[in-house]
Amino acid sequence: SSDLGQIDIIQRNAIESWLQCIPGVEVIVFGDEIGTRLDDFADAVHFVNTDRRLRSYLFSAERWDLDIHERIDFSRRQTRVEFRSRVLRDGQRRGPSAMDCFVFQRGRCRDIPPFSVGQFGWDTWVIHQARSRRIAIIDASQSCLLIHQNHPQPADLHFTPEAANNITLAGGLANLGTLREADWCLGSVGLRRPSFRLRIYGFFPKMLVIQKLLGIKRAIQRGIT
């Protein structure tokens, strides 16, 4: 079908962009279904890895959604430059609760439940777990352009059976977090603490009572959406 052809293009674009990320990178693909990165991503990861202030970290960024219907040759620098401009012009930034990529040190993220990846709840649970284990959360949204290729999906991902199962596996809506709770921000001037306003905003979700209240708020939102 045309959907399968589009998914094949999306997957090939994703894999080829990852292979261009860091020389010698190994890409492991799970599953048998048919089926990005720009220069700044590798630079950001290298910067974080060499910062001695961080003993452990979880690195992520807000994603940009974009319609892509063709194969892209990421091996050409000019193509990557033009593609970046296209994303900034035509893409939609999804906000601090939409993350499709995480970078962390080996062994730091363990005991991950068997989530349905791509469904509601799995990525926000990762943030919550990092926070509960006192792993530094880094928001690299200002330095990395994380691109999500739009594809066919249910009208509301929050209400699929897979989303309901993800919430159960997460232990409830209170066990979800967002990049608003980041300990560090990575931008053009390097690694810095969030602004005072964001630090205040991010402090409250760390309190157990606030976590419970946020869970109630999210449950109400799901019920009236």
N, C-alpha and C positions, 0 to 999 in steps of 0.2 A: 504494500500500500504506500501512498505518498507519505504517511506518517512514519513508516519504517525507514523510508529513504531519508527523511529529514533527521531521524534519530541517528542513522549511520553517519551523516555529515557532522552532526553535533559531536558524536563520540570521537570521530577521527580528528576533528579540529582540536578537541580537548587533549587527546593523547599526544598529538604532534606538538601542541603548545607546551605540554609538560616536558617533552623530550628536549625542547629548546631551552628549558629553564636553567639547568645547571649541567655542565659537562659531565658525562658519565652517570647521570641520574638514572635510577632504576624505577620503572613504572610497572606496578603489579595490578592487573585487572581481575576483579572477581566477577563470577557469573558467566552465563553463556547466552545472554540476550543479545539481539541484534542491536546492533547499534548503528581562566587562562592567564595564560600567563604572559606578562611583558617583562622587559629587562628590569624594571624596578623591583619585582618580586624577589629575584635572586639577591639583589643588592640589599634589600631589607632584611632577608633571612641572615645574610652574612653579617650585617651590622649588629643584629640582636645577638648572634652567637658569640661575638667578640666583646660584648659589654660585660665587664666583670661584676657589675652590680647585680646581675641576675643569676641566681643559683638554679632556678627552674622557672620555666615560663610556658605560656600557651599564647600563640600568636595567631591573630585572625584579622579579618577586615570585613566591612560591609560590602555586599555584592551589588553589581550593576546588572540589570536584566537587559538583554538586547536580542532583537530578531536577527538571526543569521541563517541564510539559505544557501550558502555556497562554501566550498572548501577554501581554507585560507593557508597560504604558505608562510608560516611563522619563521622560516629560516632566513627570510629576507628582512633586513633591518628597515627598509623603507616601508614594507608592508606593515610592520609592527607600528611604526610611527603613524601611518595613515589610519590603522585600525584603532589606535588610541584616540585619535581625533573623532573618529566615528562613534566610539563609545560615549565620549563626553558630549557629543552633539545629539545623538539619538537614543542613548541608553537611559534607563530609569534606575536611580539609586534607591535601594529598598529599605535602608534604615538599619539601626543597630541590632535588631533581632533577626536579621537575615544574613546568615553566614554559611558558606558552602565549603570552606577550606580552613584547616587548622594545621599549624606547625608546632611541634613540641619535641622535647628531647626523648630519646629512646627510654621506654619504661615509665614515663611520667603519666601516661593515660592508660590505665589498666581497668579490667573488670567492666568493660563497656557492655551494656545489655544488648541483646540482639534486635536493635532498632530497625525499622524500615527507613533506610537512608533516603532522603529526598522528601520525606513526609514531616509534618509538623512535630516539633519537640526534640528531635535527636540532637540538633546543633546547640540549642539553648541549654540542654542538659549538660553538654560538655563544658560550657561556661560555668554552670552551677557547680559541677564537680571540681573544676580547677579552683574555684573560689573556696570551696569547703576544704580543699587540701592545701590551701595557702600557696598555690602556684600562681606566680605573677601573670596577670592577664594583660596582653598588649594589644591595643587597638591600632592597627596599621592602615586604617582607611584613608589617611591623608597621604600615604606614601605608596600604596599599592592599589592598582586598578584590578579588582577581582570581578571577572566577567562570568555571568550565568547566561548560557544560550537558551532562549525561550523554546519550550517544547510542549506538545500536547499534554494536558494534565486536568484533573478534576476541577470543576468550577471553584470549589472551596476546599483546600487541602486540610483545613482545620477540622473537618467533619467526616473524613474518610474512616473506615474501619482500621486502617493502618495507623492513622493519627491517634485514634482512641487507644490502640494497643501501645503506641509509643508513650502516651501519657501514663498509662498503667505501669509500664516498665521503668519510667522515670521516677515513679513514686508519687505522682500527683503534680498538679500545675505549680505548686509552690517550689518545686525543685527545678526551675528553669531560670536562666539568666540571660543577660544581653551584654553587648559591648558598652553600654552605659556604665557598667560596673568595672571597667578596665582600670588597672593600676597604673599603666603607662600608655602614652600615645607616641607613635612613631611618625614623624613628619619631616619636612624639609630641613629643620634645624636639629634633627636627631631624636633621641629618646628623651622624653620629658614627662613630668607628672601632668595629669589632666588639670584643667582650670579649676579654681576653687568651687565654682558652681557645679561642675561635673563631679568633683570629689564628694561634695555634699550629696548630690543626686545618687552617686554610686555607693555611698556609705550605708544608707538605710536598708537596701536589699540584703545586706550582710547580717542584719539582725533577724533572729528567728521569728519574732512576732511579725515583722514586716513581710517576711517570706510567706507566712501564713495568710496575711491580708492580701498580698499580691496574688496568691493562689485563688482566693475567693473572688477577687476582682476579675481574674482571667476566666474563671468559671462562669461568672455573670456575663462577661462579654461573649463567651461562646454560646450562652443560652439565648442572647437577644440578637445575635448577628444574623 
